[in-house]
Amino acid sequence: MGEGTSIDMKQTAFWMRKASENGFEQAKENWEELELWKYE
């Protein structure tokens, strides 16, 4: 992660979902692997 930044899993989940819905395959894999639905 970026130095001096905080991790915001809710924001991560939001943007991964958007990317996944738009067909970005890596985002779909990340969504499932990181279980990001838990942070919505």
DALINQUI-V875404 format. One record per residue. RES is the residue in one small letter. PHI is phi in whole degrees, -180 to 180 (999 if undefined). OMEGA is omega as a letter, one per 20 degrees, with the letter a starting at -180 (* if undefined). Layout:
{{RES & PHI & OMEGA} {RES & PHI & OMEGA}}
//
This chain:
{{m & 999 & r} {g & -66 & r} {e & -72 & r} {g & 82 & r} {t & -113 & r} {s & -95 & r} {i & -93 & a} {d & -120 & a} {m & -67 & r} {k & -66 & r} {q & -67 & r} {t & -59 & r} {a & -61 & a} {f & -57 & a} {w & -74 & r} {m & -66 & r} {r & -64 & r} {k & -59 & a} {a & -64 & r} {s & -62 & r} {e & -64 & r} {n & -95 & r} {g & 90 & r} {f & -79 & a} {e & -61 & r} {q & -63 & r} {a & -65 & r} {k & -61 & r} {e & -64 & r} {n & -63 & r} {w & -55 & a} {e & -75 & a} {e & -64 & a} {l & -91 & r} {e & 51 & a} {l & -70 & r} {w & -60 & r} {k & -67 & a} {y & -102 & a} {e & -77 & *}}
//
